[in-house]
Amino acid sequence: MSTLTKVNTYLNFINGEWIEASTHQVDTSINPANKDEVVGYVQKSGTEDLDRAVDSAKQASNQWKKLDGPSRGEYLFKIANVMESRLDEIAETMTREMGKTLPEAKGETARGVAILRYYAGEGSRKVGDVIPSTDPNALMFTTRVPLGVVGVITPWNFPVAIPIWKISPALVYGNTVVFKPAQETAVTAAKIIECFQAAGLPAGVVNMVTGPGSIVGQGIIDHHDINGITFTGSDNVGKLVGHGALKRGAKYQLEMGGKNPVIILDDADLDQAVEATISGGYRSTGQKCTATSRVIVQSGIYETFKEKLLEKVGKIKIGDGLAEGIWLGPCASESQLRTVLSYIEKGVSEGASLIFGGKRLESGNLKDGFFVEPSVFENVTSDMTIAQEEIFGPVLALFQVDSVEEAINIANDVKYGLSASIFTKNIGNILPFINNIEAGLVRINSESAGVELQAPFGGMKQSSSHSREQGQAAIEFFTSIKTVFLKN
């Protein structure tokens, strides 16, 4: 039985205190598996609240950046321990608020703990290099300095992992943070910030303000005291972030959409490919930027692959992510459900063949949630909407090709370039794929979704601002290089 039965109101976190929004307004966070269940109430903040948070972060910046790296890392170790002790509570909140299954939510929260510990260790690693000088009596070296105040804007699909992989490096490299989570998962965000508070992080180092993107998000973009902005979300909003930051000279980092392909060639292990396609395409209800969306299959195995795929898809258990044995949860919101259904209708109207699913599920225990069947299209061409635009839902589009060259051409024929995978046993196919695929994350005999926390993550083309997150690559965004020439 759930322990999260009380409906609480969650406040903004500013200068180490939980504070009601100046607007005295709240939004309701509901369970997408049961729209009548309120998970919590979150602040609907205004610009006054954001200004207060930025001022707090700015005031805290001086002392925080003076703290040595190992000491900043020690705070992250403490936060990780607190989060680990509250893992079940945070994961259950995530499932109730966003809809992903409880095992996935626990896995994501555990990943958040691991990310904190990884960046805690970064506090003890080098931040510069000695460079030979043409002057034999001089020492020349580089060091790194923090940006100052960093604005963190995150989406609802990974409400623990994405904030943590942005906030952790920001902090360990000496920045202070103003955090604006997606309003749909602001209760989960508050649970994260409670861990930061419990670990004794100094006041003002991390601040959280919840509210509309048009007010709080835009305020972060425009605020003259925010020195850098890291954003994950849609490409349309990302471009607004980039334009606004560029206009006032702030540093920015954008991770946006994906239309990720998997290529399956004649020599592939079909059972492995089917499992990976289903996992990559349907886990988290397809609501991942790295989710498999386009399935490009060589003609010799197309029918066999399709048969195996449909058999497996037909066995997927759909329902409330808190229930035992559920594999596919609801769309995260009614708005997202409508978006997914509209793309399915568009696929049918443009001539693709819907061979599985495609309907909203409204019977029995599913009647009060935002559930949609996992869907499969075939006879899809690259000019169709469902082949070009990010759906962010459990929808796969099948393509039939004759060669690896044709497969790669179709895979590259989109504006995005985030993730791509291929299934083959032939090194002669693997190397051309690695060399020619236009994606920042390349996976061989593995699903398109997922990246290890110690590895750089980011996309090409319209999927990102060409920067990288996670791993040691994070230092490139959250710091600036200072070159020092020292002579007696």
C-alpha positions, 0 to 999 in steps of 0.5 A: 500500500502506498505511503504517499496518501497525504496531499501536500502543497510544495513551496519554492526553495529560496535561500535555504527556505521553503517559501510560498510564491508571491502570486499566492497561486498553485497548480495541481499535479495529478496522476496520469494513471488516474486523473482524479488523484491529486499528487500535490499542489505546486507554486505558480510563481511570478517574476518576483519569486525568480528575482529573489531566487537569482539574488540568493544564488548570486549572493551565495556564489562568492563563498561557494566558488571559493570553496575547494573542489573536494569540499564541494564534492563532499556535499554531493556525497552527502546528498547522494546518501540522503537520496539513496535513503529516500529512493523508494519514496522519490521513485513512487512519487515519480511514478504517481506524478509522471506515470513511468513504471515503478521499476523504471522510476527506481532505476532512474532514482538510483541513477541520480544517486550514481551521478551525484557520486560521480561528480562528487569525485570530479571535485578532486580531479584536475582543472587545468594543464601546464603549457610550455612557454617560449619564455624559459623564466615563466610558468604558463598554465590553465585553470577553470573558473565557474560561470557564476549563477546557472539557470537549469530548465528541465523536462518532465520525462526524466524528473530525477536524472536530468536535473541531477546530471545538470545540477551536480556538475554545476555545483562541483565546478563552483556555480550556484543554481536556479532550478526550474523543473517542469510543472508536471513533475514539480512534486518530484523536483521538490523531493530532490531538493529536500535531499539537498537541504537535508545534506546541509548545502549552504543557503542560496547555493541551490534554489528552486522556483516552479511556475509557467515556462512563459514566466519563470522559464522566460525570466531565466532566459532574460535575467541579466544575473544568470550567466549560463543556461542549461536546457533540455526540452523541445527544439522549438523552446530550445531555440528560444532559449538559445536566441535569448541567451545569445542576445544578452551574451549568456552561455547556453547549452541545449539538448532537444529532440530526437527521431532515432532510428534502429537499423536491422540487417539480414544477419542480425540476431532477430530476437535480440533486435526485437527486444531492443526495438520494443525496449527502445521504443516503448519503455517510459511510454516512448517518452524519451528523447533517445527513444526508438522511433523509426525501425529500418529493416532489410527486406530479406528478414522484414516479414519475419522481424515484423511477425516477431515484433507484433507478437511481442508487442501484443503481450505488453501489459499496460496500466498504472505503473505502481501495479505489479507486472505493468510494463507500459504506463500512461502518457504523462499528461492529457496534453501528451496523450492528445499529441500522440493520438494526433500523430497516429491520425496523421500517419493514417491520413497520410497513407501509412498502414497502422498494423497494431494499436493506435487507440486510447484505452478507456476500459476497466482500470484504464478509464481514468488515465491517459493510456494509449496502445503501443502502435506500429505503422508500416508502409511509411515513407520519409516524407510522412509526418510520423517519419520526420517529427518527434512524437514522444509516445509509443509509436514505431514506424517500419521501413523496408530497405534493400541495403545498408546504404539505403538504410543509412540514407533513410536514417539520416533523412531527418533534422535530428541527430541524437541517437541511432543503433544498428543490429548486424554481425558484420564489421563491414556494416558496422564501420560504415554505420559508425562513420556515416550516421549523423548522430551523437550517440551511436549504438551497435547491437543495442537499443537506441535509448540510454547512455552511461553517466560517465560518457558524453551525451548530446546530439548533432543537427537540430538535436542540440547546441553541439555541446555535451552533457555528463561525464567529464565533458560537463566541465566544458559548459559549466566553466570557463578556461583561464590562461595564466602566464606567471613570471617572477 
